[in-house]
């Protein structure tokens, strides 16, 4: 007869590997669907507006106040 402690180890390994495989599958599927966008990219969107404003300021400064 197998002691209960020994039958818990394969059960724990099976559940752990199943969870890892599930995570990997969902991660790969999410990356293929969205690429590297998502909340990380959305969090940086306010900075994109600042960058455009800064570029406009640089271009207007290069032209000078009296150039047409």
N, C-alpha and C positions, 0 to 999 in steps of 0.2 A: 504494500500500500504506500502511495506517495504522500509525504507530509504536506500539509496545507501550505506551508511557507514556500515550498518549491513550485507549487502550481500557481502561486500568485505572481511569480517573476515572469513567466511567459505571458500571462494575461496583461501585466503592466507593460511589457515590451510591445505587445500587439497593439494595445490602445495608444501608446506613445507614438509608435510608428504610423499608425493610422492618422493621428492628429497632425503629424509632420507632413505626411503625404497630402492630406487635405489642404493644409496651409500652402504648400508648394503649388498645388494645382490652382487654387484660387489666386495666388500671387501672380503666377504666370498668365492666367486668363485676364486678370485686371491690367497687367502691363501691356498685353497685346491689344486690349480694347482702348486704353487711354494713352498709351505711351508714357512719357514722363510728366504728364500734366497732373491734374488733380488738385487737391487742396494746396500742395506746395506751390504750384504755379499760380493759383488764384491768390495766394497770400502775397505774392510779389507784384500783382497787377497795379497796386497804387504806386509802386516805384517806377513802373513803366511811364506813367503820366509825368512824374518828376523828371525822368530822363529826357522826355520830349521837350519839356519846358526848359531844361538846362541847355539842351542843344539849340533851341531857338534863341536863348540869351547869348550863347557863344557866337552864333551866326550874326546876330544883330550887333554885337560888340565888335566883331571883325569888320563890319561894314562902316562903322563909325557913325557919329551923330549927324554929320553933315553930308554923307554920301547919299546919292539917290539911285 
